Amino acid sequence: MTKTALVIGITRQVGNLGAKRDYSRPREYVLGERLMVRQDEANDYVLATEVATPAP
């Protein structure tokens, strides 16, 4: 939690307000998932488009 707001004596914790998300087409993610599953050895992978947009 990054910020705290005090409203009428009640404290609320809120998350990262500057968060960004990577939106892409499902077809691209499915292709990436298929390629990961077909690997001979397990490993960690990240699927991303390198284009981040502010979270709504």
C-alpha positions in Angstrom: 0.0 0.0 0.0 1.4 3.3 -1.0 -0.9 6.1 0.2 -3.1 6.7 3.2 -6.2 8.9 3.2 -7.8 10.3 6.3 -11.5 11.0 5.9 -13.7 11.9 8.9 -11.4 10.0 11.3 -11.4 6.8 9.1 -8.1 5.7 7.6 -8.1 3.9 4.3 -5.2 2.3 2.5 -5.1 2.6 -1.3 -2.8 0.8 -3.8 -0.4 2.1 -6.3 -2.3 4.9 -8.0 0.4 5.3 -10.7 0.1 1.6 -11.8 0.2 0.9 -15.5 -1.1 -2.1 -17.4 0.0 -3.9 -20.6 -3.0 -4.4 -22.8 -2.6 -6.7 -25.8 -4.6 -9.0 -28.1 -5.6 -12.4 -26.6 -4.3 -14.1 -29.7 -0.8 -12.9 -28.9 -1.0 -14.2 -25.4 -2.3 -17.6 -26.5 0.6 -17.9 -28.9 3.0 -17.1 -26.1 1.4 -19.6 -23.8 1.6 -22.3 -26.4 5.3 -21.6 -26.9 5.9 -21.7 -23.1 4.1 -25.1 -22.7 6.2 -26.6 -25.5 9.5 -25.9 -23.8 11.5 -29.0 -22.7 12.4 -27.4 -19.3 10.2 -25.3 -17.0 11.2 -21.6 -16.7 9.8 -18.2 -15.8 8.5 -16.1 -18.6 7.0 -12.7 -19.0 4.5 -11.9 -21.8 4.4 -8.2 -22.6 4.1 -5.8 -25.5 6.4 -3.1 -24.0 3.5 -0.6 -24.3 2.1 0.4 -20.9 -1.0 2.4 -20.4 -2.4 3.9 -17.2 -4.7 1.7 -15.3 -8.4 2.8 -15.3 
